[in-house]
């Protein structure tokens, strides 16, 4: 991603009120333990000049983000750098595992760190150092010991954890608290994923493609993915002192698109048709199907629609229904509050919401018999809250907007 794209994405993140983790790869292409290729523009530079280039590039990117008011919350200096970065100058695996090479890697990382902090201004980002093998304690200790021994300063440890490559959940559970305590750092699982099926939607081979790619006890099903992610979250939460700080899911939205090959389609957090999977709830620490929405003072609209072949209806009549036979609303009036709203989906789609007013409260429930059901919450400023990943009919949005405009 170029700086222009990063700036645009940072604005979208800021507008959504989200935190922003920026990952410097320092490469013209994706960097990981198997390829840490130096940018073509930096080929042939003397080492001192390369260090200065890392500093200046890091500074320039953060300075551009600061100028538009979107300094990241946290910055990774390198991506999965177990084997080093900017090969061969900062390479530390195999025959390159020498004190001199570790000195070089520490100098390059420090240059990136200094560039970020010097450009950031009054609210500096936290600095993360990212190691790929999150389940292998001995390897992690060796890596971070070498950096700490050279005086590298950083705030957080980031680990990748894919059981296909890195080991078991039990190993992850043991490794997280050990590394956090040993280096007195907050710790994150900064990449993870798991398949919800072994089926293919396009012709591209999937990275999680066979039974051999699975963790024992976690089948390639919707429930298996959700259970695996619940265990990853539990392992992070169990780090003493609240120092297990979070999880980042790799490519949750990478679903098949016509004309573009997708090797991750069965490990996304949406199905092949773009519908949200319960794994999203598992990452958030919720039981699947229990999605609470913050209490909202009326007016607002709760809309739902279902597959035309479904005969299910609300147990209680809604305030009104649209002219569209398969779409209904409940309009939350002034003086009423939406006190509770839960949904379930996929194999048990449904909707439940509770309305409270001076006369008491009333529970509404729907249990459509088709998985092709969608929900939408619309607030007065016409901010749409997606509760279920579907394509909203244009008529639904117009009707919802008209309801609010009329003040009904």
Secondary structure, DSSP 8 states (H G I E B T S, - for coil): --HHHHHHHHHHHHHTT---EEEE--SSS--BTTB-B--GGGTT--HHHHHHHHHHHHHHHHHHHHHTT---SEEEESSS-TTEETBTTEE-SGGG-SHHHHHHHHHHHHHHHHHHHHHH-SS--EEEEEES-TT-HHHHHHHHHHHHHTT---SEEEEEE-HHHH--HHHHHHHHHHHHHHHT-EEEEEEE---S-S--SSSS--SS-SGGGS-TT--SSHHHHHHHHHHHHHHHHTSGGGTEEEE--TTTT---BTTB--S-GGGSSB-TTS-B-THHHHHHT--TT------EES-EEEEEE--TT-----SS--SEE-SSTTEEEEEE-TT-EEEEEEEE-GGG-EEEEEEEETTEEEEEEE--SSS--EEEEEETT--EEESS-S---HHHHHHHHHHHHHT-
